[in-house]
Amino acid sequence: MGYKFDGCDTVALAREYGTPLYVLSECLVRERLSELRTSFLDRYEDTFALYASKAFLTLEMCRIVASEGIGLDVVSGGEIYIANRAGFPMERVFFHGNNKSREELEFAIDLGVGRIVVDSVHELELVTRVAAERSARPRILFRITPGVAGHTHEYISTGQVDSKFGIPLLSDDLENVVRTALASEHVELLGFHAHIGSQLHANDAFLEATGVLFELVKRVQPLGLRTRELNLGGGYGVRYTSDDDPKPLGYFTDAIMEAVRTHSARLGLPVPRIVIEPGRWIVAEAGVTLYTVGSIKQIPGVRTYVAVDGGMADNPRPALYGARYAAVVADRPDDPAESLVTVAGKCCESGDILIKDIKLQNPRPGDTLAVFSTGAYNHSMASTYNLLPRPAVVMTNAGMHRLSVRRETYDDLLARELTRTEADAS
Ligand SMILES: *Cc1c(COP(=O)(O)O)cnc(C)c1O
């Protein structure tokens, strides 16, 4: 019996759909969304949650999120487009990003997105202009850089002072953008947003950021702003390997809401709506990637490379920020994991190593390797490097499975190229 994931035999899935294959469990995604509801939304009044769609976005994912009543955090015209095509209610779509283009803002405002999270002085000017041209009045938040460092990898830490994201807290820019926004008929300023980083296992940085946001709310009150909404971003940690010890969502949100209550009381401020935006926490552990083992290279006294039929093209995270993953030989999950190997991808880069030094169940050519917790930032970050067609996505649901995104074909890889005659004619 092969390794079972969400009631499905992964070796059989690999055989039926081919590899590499992304498998995402609808069941596990819905379990997280339901935990989000019980431990946060239903527990605290005037709260809202968004799924950070950059973690994994397909039409089907949009529909699952929509059906659970939460919102969508998007960062590009493409993500707005797919949400719209899925029939996602636009008032529940919040538009983030540090360099939104005029076209993207026009698109977002025309479709009536729920919030635009304005990242800079420049962007406020652009949003106001685009909104004025349309006689629109989008609701906005300002993203601020709270100067709080989440304890995580540098590339996924965003809240420290030296960051490309947000308006620095300690600058006159903040007062200026608040004044400008309040004076404009073409934006409705609701409050502030801060996202401090990702894959955080401790709540201290969230609490610090909450405190910083409340000081800001107090600081801008004399300008005439009554802050109605604070968005604290995402970043709740998940289990990639046994080194991770993720806490339940309530560990973060209970502490945050307690801090919200304390700060409001201390500063004499009304309690604003609190919004959170988990991404990986919703999908990472709901996904596995299946590969087929190919060549195995033993370098005596050095290491054994086990090569699989995918790699950095379908999962760039190990190469991008040294991310660690765990895996199992799906054909023999109950065998002792006694072979120390390094799982390599098939891309022409020495850095294309999926898992360095992992103990596996004596992998052999033809075995199916299941890599865990790949539901977030794998499908969404995939490339066609080396012209490897991107994998299919299969959705499972308690023993059932169906193809959700088909595998890319060689013709797909050429679909955007103009032949010489077409190029000459255009
Ligand atoms: C990426 C991101 C998130 C989600 O981060 P996760 O680590 O996936 O939870 C939330 N909000 C913003 C603004 C982000 O950029």
PDBQT file of the ligand as one rigid body, heavy atoms in Angstrom, charges set to zero:
ROOT
HETATM    1  C1  LIG A 501       2.587  37.210   1.471  1.00  0.00    +0.000 C 
HETATM    2  C2  LIG A 501       1.650  38.051   2.236  1.00  0.00    +0.000 A 
HETATM    3  C3  LIG A 501       0.744  37.475   3.117  1.00  0.00    +0.000 A 
HETATM    4  C4  LIG A 501       0.735  35.995   3.417  1.00  0.00    +0.000 C 
HETATM    5  O1  LIG A 501       1.904  35.500   3.923  1.00  0.00    +0.000 OA
HETATM    6  P1  LIG A 501       1.944  33.985   4.410  1.00  0.00    +0.000 P 
HETATM    7  O2  LIG A 501       3.284  33.776   4.966  1.00  0.00    +0.000 OA
HETATM    8  O3  LIG A 501       1.686  33.136   3.214  1.00  0.00    +0.000 OA
HETATM    9  O4  LIG A 501       0.847  33.841   5.413  1.00  0.00    +0.000 OA
HETATM   10  C5  LIG A 501      -0.167  38.295   3.727  1.00  0.00    +0.000 A 
HETATM   11  N1  LIG A 501      -0.191  39.634   3.497  1.00  0.00    +0.000 NA
HETATM   12  C6  LIG A 501       0.683  40.229   2.664  1.00  0.00    +0.000 A 
HETATM   13  C7  LIG A 501       0.600  41.681   2.446  1.00  0.00    +0.000 C 
HETATM   14  C8  LIG A 501       1.625  39.456   2.014  1.00  0.00    +0.000 A 
HETATM   15  O5  LIG A 501       2.507  40.057   1.191  1.00  0.00    +0.000 OA
ENDROOT
TORSDOF 0
